[in-house]
Structure formats: structure tokens, C-alpha cells
Amino acid sequence: MFIHYLGQYLILKFIKAPVMSLTFNWYKMHLDYANWNVYQEMGVIACGPLSNTLIFSFWAVVCYYSDKYIYCFPVYFCKILAWYGLFTVLDFILIVVVDAAFMDNNGDLWKLYNYY
């Protein structure tokens, strides 16, 4: 989930949106930023799972090519990569569960609803 919120933070910095605060809890990061339009909100929401997908894809390619050309890749790292891939697929569901469990009205689950 840290990578999810880090991806959102990076897209906000990339589009130069003002981030007022960034607080860390043990279960999530809370970004307080100025939302200008709906496209910014959609981009922020999409960049969370996309950042996890990009990191997983990078490490999957590294695993594939090192196994193909070097014939060696640590078994434990492959297992970590497999679990990370599972959590990447379940990223949206985990975010929904955390937002619903902690009743976070400003979480990813409710961002577009609150915008409208």
C-alpha cells in the first residue's frame, strides 16, 4: 500500500499540484492536496494501482531475463515477487477494505464521489 500512495504522491508532484500535507499512519498514507478538476482526481486514483503494476512488471522482467541468461535468480526473491504480484492484483480491493474499515471519507474509494 505504501507504493500505491507513493505513486499518487509522485503524480501530484509531476503535475505540480500543491500537496498541503502528507501524513503516515501504520495502515496508509493520507494526502491532502488541492484538487483542480476531475481529470486530476482520476489521474491520482489511477496512479496508485498503476505504480504497483509498473514496479511488479519491472521486477518480473528482471526475474525473467536473469533466469534466461544468467540461469540464476534467488528463490526467495521469486516467492516475494509472486506475493507482490498477488497483492498488486488485489490492490484496489485492499484499498477499498482499508477505507471502509477505517471509515475514511477522503480515501480512494470515495474521492470521485466526494468530488461530485
N, C-alpha and C positions, 0 to 999 in steps of 0.2 A: 504494500500500500504506500510505502514511502516513495517508491519510484513513480507511482500514479500521481501523487501530489507534487512531486518534484517536476514531472513533465508539465503539469498545469502551471507551476510557478515559472518555468522556463519560457512557455509560450506567452505568458503575461509580460515577461521581461523583453521578449523578442518583439512584441507589438507595441512596446513602450507604454503599457497600461500601468497606471500608478497602483502599486501594492501598498496599502496602508499598514497592514500588519501580517505577520506570519508567526503563528503560534504552534508549538509542538505539544501534542498530547501523546499518551502512550499508545493510543489506537489510531490516530490520524493527525494530519496537519490541517490547520484552519487558515485559509487565505481570505483576507479582507481586502478587496480591490474595487476600483471604480469600474462598473460595467457600463460601457458606452452604448452598445447596441446588441441585438440578438445574435449577430454573427460572431461577436467576441465571446458571448456565453456558449454558443455551440462549439466554437473552437476550443475553449477551455475544457468543456466537458469531454470532447473527443480526444484531446491530447493526453488525458490520463491513461486510458487503456492503450492508446497508440504508443505511448512511451514504453510501457511494459512490453508491447509486441515488438517494438524495434530492438530493445535490449535482448529479448529472448531470441529474435531472429539472428542478431549478430553472434551470440554465443552458440546457436545451433550451427551456423555456418562455420565458425571456428572449430567446433567439435567435428563436423563432417570432414573438413579439409585436413585437419590434423590426423584424423583416423585414416583418411585415404592416402595421404602422402608420407606421414611420419610413422604410421601404424602404431601409434601410441596416444592414448588420452586417458587421464585418470578416471577410474571407475566411479569414485565418489563424486567427482565433479559432474559426470554424466547423470548420476542419480539426482544431484542438486538441480541440474538443468531440466531434468524431466519433471520434477516437482514444481520448479519455477514455471514451466510451460503449462502445467495444470492450473496453477494459480493465475496465470495470465489469461487463460480461457475463462476462469471463474471471477475475474477482476470486477466486472460490473455487478455480479451477484453479491460479492463480498462487500462492495461499497454500499449497495442497497441495504444489506443486512446491518452494517455498522450504522448507517444513517437512520434506519428505522429503530434499531435497538437503543440508540442514544438520543432519539427524538431530535435530531439535528435538522432544524427547518432551513438551514442555509447550506446543507450538504448537496452533493451532486445529484441526488435523487430529486430534489425539489428546485434546483436552480432555474430551469426553464419555466416551471410552474409559477414560481415567485416573480419571475421577470414579467410575465403576462398578468 
